[in-house]
Amino acid sequence: MKKNKHKNQSKTSWIIIISLLAFFISFIFSLVSELTLSNVNIIIGIIILIIFIVIGIIFDMIGVAVTSTTDSPLHAMSAKKIKGAKTAVSFKKNADKVSSFCNDVIGDICGIISGTVGVTIASTISKIYKLNIFWTGLVITSLIASLTIGGKAFFKSIAIKNSNQIVYYTAKVIAVFDRKK
């Protein structure tokens, strides 16, 4: 009975933490994109849009890789004391949380911000070229959706086939910032 109660409290804590984290990350990403887009030309705006799409695709790939990786290669690397392997094992142990963070928090935030950036770009393009804002916005948001969905679909199979390497290299990058020795 106590174990079940602890599990529910832990799950509730995780939901609260991830929701707050999503709020703050979304706030920061939105703030940066809004401040940046108001002062740049259309080309820079498109580059910013592409960056958000790519970040969303990369994090989706990591989230899929974490859920489809196998334990044994990661444990073997950890036993050999390979830098980042311990973090990779931790990712696998917490695959549901890592996947939720990568796919839901970062991926969804990038998707929402991509849409917002797209609206700004569509508005700018329609003003510059005197195009109908409705059709311009429709074309831009459709392009964003197709690039995001197509990119995620393409990299999902790569993530599944190369899950151990993706998880390890992601963990290796994270391990660079780990202050623990």
MARBA-3410 file (N, C-alpha, C, O; in Angstrom, 1 decimal):
181
0.8,-1.2,0.0,0.0,0.0,0.0,0.9,1.3,0.0,0.6,2.2,-0.8 ~ 1.9,1.3,0.9,2.8,2.4,0.9,3.6,2.6,-0.4,3.8,3.7,-0.8 ~ 4.0,1.5,-1.0,4.7,1.6,-2.2,3.9,2.2,-3.3,4.4,3.0,-4.1 ~ 2.6,1.9,-3.4,1.7,2.4,-4.4,1.5,3.9,-4.1,1.5,4.7,-5.1 ~ 1.4,4.3,-2.9,1.2,5.7,-2.5,2.5,6.5,-2.9,2.4,7.6,-3.5
3.6,5.9,-2.7,4.9,6.6,-3.0,5.0,6.8,-4.6,5.4,7.8,-5.1 ~ 4.6,5.7,-5.3,4.6,5.8,-6.8,3.7,6.9,-7.3,4.1,7.7,-8.2 ~ 2.5,7.0,-6.7,1.5,8.1,-7.1,2.1,9.5,-6.8,1.9,10.4,-7.6 ~ 2.7,9.6,-5.6,3.3,10.9,-5.2,4.4,11.2,-6.2,4.6,12.4,-6.6 ~ 5.2,10.2,-6.5,6.4,10.4,-7.4,5.9,10.9,-8.8,6.4,11.8,-9.4
4.8,10.2,-9.3,4.2,10.5,-10.6,3.6,11.9,-10.6,3.8,12.7,-11.5 ~ 3.0,12.3,-9.5,2.4,13.6,-9.4,3.5,14.7,-9.3,3.4,15.7,-10.0 ~ 4.6,14.4,-8.6,5.7,15.3,-8.5,6.3,15.5,-9.9,6.6,16.6,-10.3 ~ 6.5,14.4,-10.7,7.0,14.5,-12.0,6.1,15.3,-12.9,6.7,16.1,-13.7 ~ 4.8,15.2,-12.8,3.9,15.9,-13.7,4.0,17.4,-13.4,4.0,18.3,-14.3
4.1,17.8,-12.1,4.2,19.2,-11.7,5.5,19.7,-12.2,5.6,20.8,-12.7 ~ 6.6,19.0,-12.0,8.0,19.5,-12.4,8.0,19.7,-13.9,8.5,20.7,-14.4 ~ 7.5,18.7,-14.6,7.6,18.8,-16.1,6.7,19.9,-16.6,7.0,20.5,-17.6 ~ 5.6,20.1,-16.0,4.7,21.2,-16.4,5.4,22.6,-16.1,5.3,23.5,-17.0 ~ 6.0,22.7,-15.0,6.7,24.0,-14.7,7.9,24.2,-15.6,8.1,25.3,-16.1
8.6,23.1,-15.9,9.7,23.2,-16.8,9.3,23.6,-18.2,9.9,24.4,-18.8 ~ 8.2,23.0,-18.6,7.6,23.3,-19.9,7.3,24.8,-20.0,7.5,25.5,-21.0 ~ 6.7,25.3,-18.9,6.3,26.7,-18.9,7.5,27.6,-19.0,7.6,28.5,-19.9 ~ 8.6,27.4,-18.2,9.8,28.2,-18.3,10.5,28.1,-19.6,11.0,29.1,-20.1 ~ 10.7,26.9,-20.1,11.4,26.7,-21.4,10.6,27.4,-22.5,11.2,28.1,-23.3
9.3,27.2,-22.5,8.4,27.8,-23.5,8.5,29.4,-23.4,8.6,30.1,-24.4 ~ 8.5,29.9,-22.2,8.6,31.3,-21.9,10.0,31.8,-22.5,10.0,32.9,-23.2 ~ 11.0,31.1,-22.2,12.4,31.6,-22.7,12.5,31.5,-24.2,12.9,32.5,-24.8 ~ 12.1,30.4,-24.8,12.1,30.2,-26.2,11.2,31.3,-26.9,11.7,31.9,-27.9 ~ 10.0,31.5,-26.4,9.1,32.5,-27.0,9.7,33.9,-26.9,9.7,34.7,-27.8
10.2,34.2,-25.7,10.8,35.5,-25.5,12.0,35.8,-26.5,12.1,36.8,-27.1 ~ 12.9,34.8,-26.6,14.0,34.9,-27.5,13.5,35.1,-28.9,14.0,36.0,-29.7 ~ 12.6,34.3,-29.3,12.1,34.4,-30.7,11.4,35.7,-31.0,11.5,36.3,-32.0 ~ 10.5,36.1,-30.0,9.8,37.4,-30.2,10.8,38.6,-30.3,10.6,39.5,-31.1 ~ 11.8,38.6,-29.4,12.7,39.7,-29.3,13.6,39.7,-30.6,13.9,40.8,-31.1
13.9,38.5,-31.0,14.8,38.4,-32.2,14.1,38.7,-33.5,14.6,39.5,-34.3 ~ 12.8,38.2,-33.6,12.1,38.4,-34.9,11.7,39.8,-35.1,11.5,40.2,-36.3 ~ 11.5,40.6,-34.1,11.0,42.0,-34.2,12.1,42.8,-34.8,11.9,44.0,-35.3 ~ 13.4,42.4,-34.8,14.5,43.2,-35.2,15.3,42.6,-36.4,16.4,43.1,-36.6 ~ 14.8,41.6,-37.1,15.5,41.0,-38.1,14.8,41.0,-39.4,13.6,41.2,-39.5
15.5,40.7,-40.5,14.9,40.7,-41.8,14.3,39.3,-42.0,14.5,38.4,-41.2 ~ 13.6,39.1,-43.1,12.9,37.8,-43.4,13.8,36.6,-43.5,13.4,35.5,-43.1 ~ 15.0,36.8,-44.0,15.9,35.7,-44.2,16.3,35.1,-42.8,16.3,33.9,-42.6 ~ 16.7,36.0,-41.9,17.0,35.6,-40.5,15.8,35.0,-39.9,16.0,34.0,-39.1 ~ 14.6,35.5,-40.1,13.4,34.9,-39.5,13.2,33.5,-40.0,12.9,32.6,-39.2
13.5,33.2,-41.3,13.4,31.9,-41.8,14.4,31.0,-41.2,14.2,29.8,-40.9 ~ 15.6,31.5,-41.0,16.7,30.7,-40.4,16.3,30.3,-39.0,16.5,29.2,-38.5 ~ 15.8,31.3,-38.2,15.3,31.0,-36.9,14.2,30.0,-36.9,14.2,29.1,-36.1 ~ 13.3,30.1,-37.8,12.2,29.1,-38.0,12.8,27.7,-38.2,12.4,26.7,-37.6 ~ 13.8,27.6,-39.1,14.4,26.3,-39.5,15.1,25.7,-38.2,15.1,24.5,-38.0
15.8,26.6,-37.5,16.4,26.2,-36.2,15.4,25.5,-35.3,15.7,24.5,-34.7 ~ 14.3,26.2,-35.1,13.3,25.6,-34.2,12.7,24.3,-34.7,12.5,23.3,-33.9 ~ 12.5,24.2,-36.0,12.1,22.9,-36.6,13.1,21.8,-36.4,12.8,20.7,-36.0 ~ 14.4,22.1,-36.6,15.5,21.1,-36.5,15.6,20.7,-35.0,15.8,19.5,-34.7 ~ 15.5,21.7,-34.1,15.6,21.3,-32.6,14.5,20.4,-32.3,14.7,19.4,-31.6
13.3,20.6,-32.7,12.1,19.7,-32.5,12.4,18.3,-33.0,12.1,17.4,-32.4 ~ 12.9,18.3,-34.2,13.2,17.0,-34.9,14.3,16.2,-34.1,14.1,15.0,-33.9 ~ 15.3,16.9,-33.7,16.4,16.2,-33.0,15.9,15.7,-31.7,16.3,14.6,-31.3 ~ 15.2,16.5,-30.9,14.7,16.0,-29.6,13.7,14.9,-29.8,13.6,14.0,-28.9 ~ 12.9,14.9,-30.8,12.0,13.8,-31.1,12.8,12.5,-31.3,12.4,11.5,-30.9
13.9,12.6,-32.1,14.7,11.5,-32.4,15.3,10.9,-31.1,15.4,9.7,-30.9 ~ 15.8,11.8,-30.3,16.4,11.4,-29.0,15.3,10.7,-28.1,15.6,9.6,-27.5 ~ 14.1,11.3,-28.1,13.0,10.7,-27.3,12.7,9.3,-27.8,12.4,8.4,-27.0 ~ 12.6,9.1,-29.1,12.3,7.8,-29.6,13.5,6.8,-29.4,13.3,5.6,-29.0 ~ 14.7,7.3,-29.5,15.9,6.4,-29.3,15.9,5.9,-27.9,16.3,4.8,-27.6
15.6,6.8,-26.9,15.7,6.4,-25.5,14.7,5.3,-25.2,15.0,4.4,-24.4 ~ 13.5,5.4,-25.8,12.5,4.3,-25.5,12.8,3.0,-26.3,12.3,2.0,-25.9 ~ 13.6,3.1,-27.3,13.8,1.8,-28.1,15.2,1.3,-27.9,15.6,0.2,-28.5 ~ 16.1,1.9,-27.1,17.4,1.4,-26.8,17.4,0.1,-25.9,16.4,-0.1,-25.2 ~ 18.4,-0.6,-25.9,18.5,-1.8,-25.1,19.6,-1.5,-24.0,20.5,-0.7,-24.1
19.3,-2.1,-22.8,20.2,-1.9,-21.6,21.6,-2.4,-21.8,22.6,-1.7,-21.4 ~ 21.8,-3.6,-22.2,23.1,-4.3,-22.1,24.2,-3.5,-22.8,25.3,-3.5,-22.1 ~ 24.1,-3.0,-24.0,25.3,-2.2,-24.5,25.7,-1.0,-23.6,26.8,-0.7,-23.5 ~ 24.6,-0.4,-23.1,24.9,0.8,-22.2,25.5,0.4,-20.9,26.5,1.1,-20.4 ~ 25.1,-0.7,-20.3,25.7,-1.2,-19.1,27.1,-1.6,-19.4,28.0,-1.4,-18.5
27.4,-2.2,-20.5,28.7,-2.7,-20.8,29.7,-1.5,-20.9,30.8,-1.5,-20.5 ~ 29.2,-0.4,-21.6,30.0,0.8,-21.7,30.2,1.4,-20.3,31.3,1.9,-20.0 ~ 29.2,1.4,-19.5,29.3,2.0,-18.1,30.3,1.2,-17.3,31.1,1.7,-16.6 ~ 30.3,-0.2,-17.5,31.3,-1.0,-16.7,32.7,-0.7,-17.1,33.6,-0.9,-16.3 ~ 32.9,-0.3,-18.4,34.2,0.0,-18.9,34.6,1.5,-18.6,35.7,1.9,-19.0
33.7,2.1,-17.8,33.9,3.5,-17.4,34.1,4.5,-18.6,34.9,5.4,-18.5 ~ 33.4,4.2,-19.6,33.4,5.1,-20.8,32.6,6.4,-20.5,31.5,6.3,-20.0 ~ 33.2,7.5,-20.7,32.6,8.8,-20.4,31.2,8.9,-21.0,31.1,8.8,-22.3 ~ 30.2,9.2,-20.2,28.9,9.4,-20.7,28.0,8.2,-20.6,26.8,8.3,-20.7 ~ 28.6,7.0,-20.5,27.9,5.8,-20.4,27.0,5.7,-19.2,25.8,5.2,-19.3
27.4,6.2,-18.1,26.6,6.2,-16.9,25.4,7.1,-17.0,24.3,6.7,-16.6 ~ 25.5,8.2,-17.7,24.4,9.0,-18.0,23.5,8.3,-19.0,22.2,8.5,-18.8 ~ 24.0,7.6,-20.0,23.2,6.9,-20.9,22.3,5.8,-20.2,21.2,5.6,-20.5 ~ 22.9,5.1,-19.2,22.2,4.1,-18.4,21.1,4.8,-17.7,20.0,4.3,-17.6 ~ 21.4,6.0,-17.1,20.4,6.7,-16.4,19.2,7.2,-17.3,18.1,7.1,-16.9
19.5,7.6,-18.5,18.5,7.9,-19.5,17.6,6.7,-19.7,16.4,6.9,-19.8 ~ 18.2,5.5,-19.9,17.4,4.3,-20.2,16.5,4.0,-19.0,15.3,3.6,-19.2 ~ 17.1,4.1,-17.8,16.3,3.8,-16.6,15.1,4.7,-16.4,14.0,4.4,-15.9 ~ 15.2,5.9,-16.9,14.2,7.0,-16.9,13.6,7.3,-18.2,13.3,8.4,-18.5 ~ 13.5,6.3,-19.1,13.1,6.5,-20.5,11.8,7.2,-20.6,11.7,8.0,-21.5
10.9,6.9,-19.8,9.6,7.6,-19.8,9.7,9.1,-19.6,9.1,9.9,-20.3 ~ 10.5,9.4,-18.6,10.7,10.9,-18.3,11.5,11.6,-19.4,11.2,12.7,-19.8 ~ 12.6,10.9,-19.8,13.5,11.5,-20.9,12.7,11.7,-22.1,12.8,12.7,-22.8 ~ 11.9,10.6,-22.5,11.1,10.7,-23.7,10.0,11.8,-23.6,9.8,12.6,-24.6 ~ 9.4,11.9,-22.4,8.4,13.0,-22.2,9.0,14.3,-22.4,8.5,15.2,-23.0
10.2,14.5,-21.8,10.9,15.8,-21.9,11.2,16.1,-23.3,11.0,17.2,-23.8 ~ 11.9,15.1,-24.0,12.3,15.4,-25.4,11.2,15.6,-26.3,11.1,16.5,-27.1 ~ 10.2,14.6,-26.3,9.1,14.6,-27.3,8.1,15.7,-26.9,7.6,16.5,-27.8 ~ 7.6,15.7,-25.7,6.5,16.5,-25.3,6.9,17.9,-25.0,6.3,18.9,-25.4 ~ 7.9,18.1,-24.1,8.3,19.4,-23.7,9.0,20.2,-24.9,8.5,21.1,-25.4
10.2,19.7,-25.2,11.0,20.4,-26.2,10.3,20.3,-27.6,10.2,21.3,-28.3 ~ 9.9,19.1,-28.0,9.3,18.9,-29.3,8.0,19.8,-29.5,7.9,20.4,-30.5 ~ 7.1,19.7,-28.5,5.9,20.5,-28.6,6.1,22.0,-28.5,5.5,22.7,-29.3 ~ 7.0,22.4,-27.7,7.3,23.8,-27.6,7.9,24.3,-28.9,7.5,25.4,-29.4 ~ 8.8,23.5,-29.5,9.4,23.9,-30.8,8.3,24.0,-31.9,8.3,24.9,-32.8
7.4,23.1,-31.8,6.3,23.1,-32.8,5.4,24.3,-32.6,5.0,24.9,-33.6 ~ 5.1,24.7,-31.4,4.2,25.8,-31.1,5.0,27.1,-31.6,4.4,28.0,-32.2 ~ 6.2,27.2,-31.2,7.0,28.4,-31.5,7.2,28.5,-33.0,7.2,29.6,-33.6 ~ 7.4,27.3,-33.7,7.5,27.3,-35.1,6.3,27.9,-35.8,6.4,28.7,-36.7 ~ 5.1,27.6,-35.3,3.9,28.2,-35.8,3.8,29.7,-35.6,3.4,30.4,-36.4
4.2,30.1,-34.4,4.2,31.5,-34.1,5.2,32.3,-35.0,4.9,33.3,-35.5 ~ 6.4,31.7,-35.2,7.4,32.3,-36.1,6.8,32.3,-37.5,7.0,33.3,-38.2 ~ 6.2,31.3,-37.9,5.6,31.2,-39.2,4.5,32.3,-39.5,4.5,32.8,-40.5 ~ 3.7,32.5,-38.5,2.7,33.6,-38.6,3.4,35.0,-38.8,3.0,35.8,-39.6 ~ 4.5,35.2,-38.0,5.3,36.4,-38.2,5.9,36.5,-39.6,5.8,37.6,-40.2
6.4,35.4,-40.1,7.0,35.4,-41.4,5.9,35.6,-42.5,6.1,36.4,-43.4 ~ 4.8,35.0,-42.3,3.7,35.1,-43.3,3.2,36.5,-43.3,2.9,37.1,-44.4 ~ 3.1,37.1,-42.1,2.6,38.5,-42.1,3.6,39.5,-42.8,3.2,40.4,-43.5 ~ 4.9,39.2,-42.5,5.9,40.1,-43.2,5.9,39.9,-44.7,6.0,40.8,-45.5 ~ 5.9,38.6,-45.1,5.9,38.3,-46.6,4.6,38.9,-47.2,4.7,39.5,-48.3
3.5,38.8,-46.6,2.3,39.4,-47.2,2.3,40.9,-47.3,1.8,41.5,-48.3 ~ 3.0,41.5,-46.3,3.1,43.0,-46.4,4.1,43.4,-47.5,3.8,44.3,-48.3 ~ 5.2,42.7,-47.5,6.3,43.1,-48.5,5.8,42.9,-49.9,6.0,43.7,-50.8 ~ 5.2,41.7,-50.2,4.8,41.4,-51.6,3.3,41.6,-51.8,2.8,41.3,-52.9 ~ 2.6,42.3,-50.9,1.2,42.6,-51.0,0.4,41.4,-51.4,-0.4,41.4,-52.4
0.6,40.3,-50.6,-0.2,39.1,-50.8,-1.3,39.0,-49.8,-1.2,39.6,-48.8 ~ -2.2,38.1,-50.1,-3.3,37.9,-49.1,-2.8,37.1,-47.9,-2.2,36.1,-48.0 ~ -3.0,37.7,-46.7,-2.4,37.2,-45.5,-3.0,35.8,-45.2,-2.3,34.9,-44.7 ~ -4.2,35.5,-45.5,-4.9,34.2,-45.3,-4.1,33.1,-46.0,-3.7,32.1,-45.5 ~ -3.9,33.3,-47.4,-3.3,32.3,-48.2,-1.8,32.2,-47.9,-1.3,31.1,-47.9
-1.2,33.3,-47.6,0.2,33.3,-47.3,0.4,32.5,-46.0,1.3,31.7,-45.9 ~ -0.4,32.8,-45.0,-0.3,32.1,-43.7,-0.6,30.6,-43.8,0.1,29.8,-43.2 ~ -1.6,30.3,-44.7,-1.9,28.9,-44.9,-0.8,28.1,-45.5,-0.5,27.0,-45.1 ~ -0.1,28.7,-46.5,1.0,28.1,-47.2,2.2,27.9,-46.2,2.8,26.9,-46.2 ~ 2.5,29.0,-45.5,3.6,28.9,-44.5,3.4,27.9,-43.4,4.3,27.1,-43.1
2.2,27.8,-42.8,1.9,26.9,-41.8,1.9,25.4,-42.3,2.3,24.5,-41.6 ~ 1.5,25.3,-43.5,1.5,24.0,-44.2,2.9,23.5,-44.4,3.2,22.3,-44.3 ~ 3.8,24.4,-44.9,5.2,24.1,-45.1,5.8,23.7,-43.7,6.6,22.7,-43.7 ~ 5.6,24.4,-42.7,6.1,24.1,-41.4,5.7,22.8,-40.9,6.5,22.0,-40.5 ~ 4.4,22.5,-41.1,3.9,21.2,-40.6,4.5,20.0,-41.4,4.9,19.0,-40.9
4.6,20.2,-42.8,5.2,19.2,-43.6,6.7,18.9,-43.3,7.1,17.8,-43.2 ~ 7.4,20.0,-43.1,8.8,19.9,-42.7,9.0,19.2,-41.3,9.9,18.3,-41.2 ~ 8.2,19.6,-40.4,8.3,19.0,-39.0,7.9,17.5,-39.1,8.6,16.7,-38.5 ~ 6.7,17.2,-39.6,6.2,15.9,-39.6,7.1,15.0,-40.5,7.5,13.9,-40.1 ~ 7.5,15.5,-41.7,8.4,14.7,-42.5,9.8,14.4,-41.9,10.3,13.3,-42.0
10.3,15.5,-41.2,11.6,15.3,-40.6,11.5,14.3,-39.4,12.4,13.5,-39.2 ~ 10.5,14.4,-38.6,10.3,13.5,-37.5,10.1,12.1,-38.0,10.6,11.1,-37.4 ~ 9.3,11.9,-39.1,9.1,10.5,-39.6,10.4,10.0,-40.1,10.7,8.8,-39.9 ~ 11.2,10.8,-40.8,12.5,10.3,-41.4,13.4,9.9,-40.3,14.0,8.8,-40.4 ~ 13.5,10.7,-39.2,14.5,10.4,-38.2,14.0,9.4,-37.1,14.8,8.9,-36.4
12.7,9.1,-37.1,12.2,8.0,-36.2,12.8,6.7,-36.5,13.3,6.0,-35.6 ~ 12.8,6.3,-37.8,13.4,5.0,-38.2,14.9,5.0,-37.9,15.5,4.0,-37.5 ~ 15.6,6.1,-38.1,17.0,6.2,-37.8,17.2,6.1,-36.3,18.1,5.4,-35.8 ~ 16.3,6.7,-35.5,16.4,6.6,-34.0,16.2,5.2,-33.5,16.9,4.8,-32.6 ~ 15.3,4.5,-34.2,15.1,3.1,-33.7,16.3,2.2,-34.1,16.7,1.4,-33.3
16.8,2.4,-35.3,17.9,1.5,-35.8,19.2,1.8,-35.1,20.0,0.9,-34.9 ~ 19.4,3.1,-34.7,20.6,3.5,-34.1,20.4,4.0,-32.7,21.1,4.9,-32.2 ~ 19.5,3.4,-32.0,19.1,4.0,-30.6,20.2,4.0,-29.6,20.4,5.0,-28.9 ~ 21.0,2.9,-29.6,22.1,2.9,-28.6,23.1,4.0,-28.9,23.6,4.7,-27.9 ~ 23.5,4.2,-30.1,24.5,5.2,-30.4,23.9,6.6,-30.2,24.6,7.5,-29.6
22.7,6.8,-30.5,22.1,8.2,-30.3,22.0,8.5,-28.8,22.3,9.6,-28.4 ~ 21.5,7.5,-28.0,21.4,7.7,-26.6,22.8,7.9,-26.0,23.0,8.8,-25.1 ~ 23.8,7.1,-26.4,25.2,7.3,-25.9,25.7,8.7,-26.2,26.3,9.3,-25.4 ~ 25.6,9.1,-27.5,26.2,10.4,-27.9,25.5,11.5,-27.2,26.1,12.6,-26.9 ~ 24.2,11.4,-27.1,23.4,12.4,-26.3,23.9,12.5,-24.9,24.1,13.6,-24.4
24.1,11.3,-24.3,24.6,11.3,-22.9,26.0,11.8,-22.8,26.3,12.5,-21.8 ~ 26.8,11.6,-23.8,28.2,12.1,-23.8,28.2,13.6,-23.9,29.0,14.2,-23.2 ~ 27.3,14.2,-24.6,27.2,15.6,-24.7,26.7,16.2,-23.3,27.3,17.2,-22.8 ~ 25.8,15.5,-22.7,25.3,16.0,-21.4,26.4,15.8,-20.4,26.5,16.6,-19.5 ~ 27.1,14.7,-20.5,28.2,14.4,-19.5,29.3,15.5,-19.5,29.9,15.7,-18.5
29.4,16.2,-20.6,30.4,17.3,-20.6,30.0,18.4,-19.6,30.9,19.0,-19.0 ~ 28.7,18.6,-19.4,28.2,19.6,-18.5,28.1,19.1,-17.1,27.7,19.8,-16.1 ~ 28.3,17.8,-16.9,28.1,17.2,-15.5,29.3,17.5,-14.7,30.5,17.2,-15.0 ~ 29.1,18.2,-13.6,30.2,18.7,-12.7,30.7,17.6,-11.8,31.7,17.7,-11.2 ~ 29.9,16.5,-11.6,30.3,15.4,-10.8,31.5,14.7,-11.4,31.6,14.5,-12.6
32.5,14.3,-10.6,33.6,13.6,-11.1,33.5,12.1,-10.9,34.4,11.3,-11.3
END
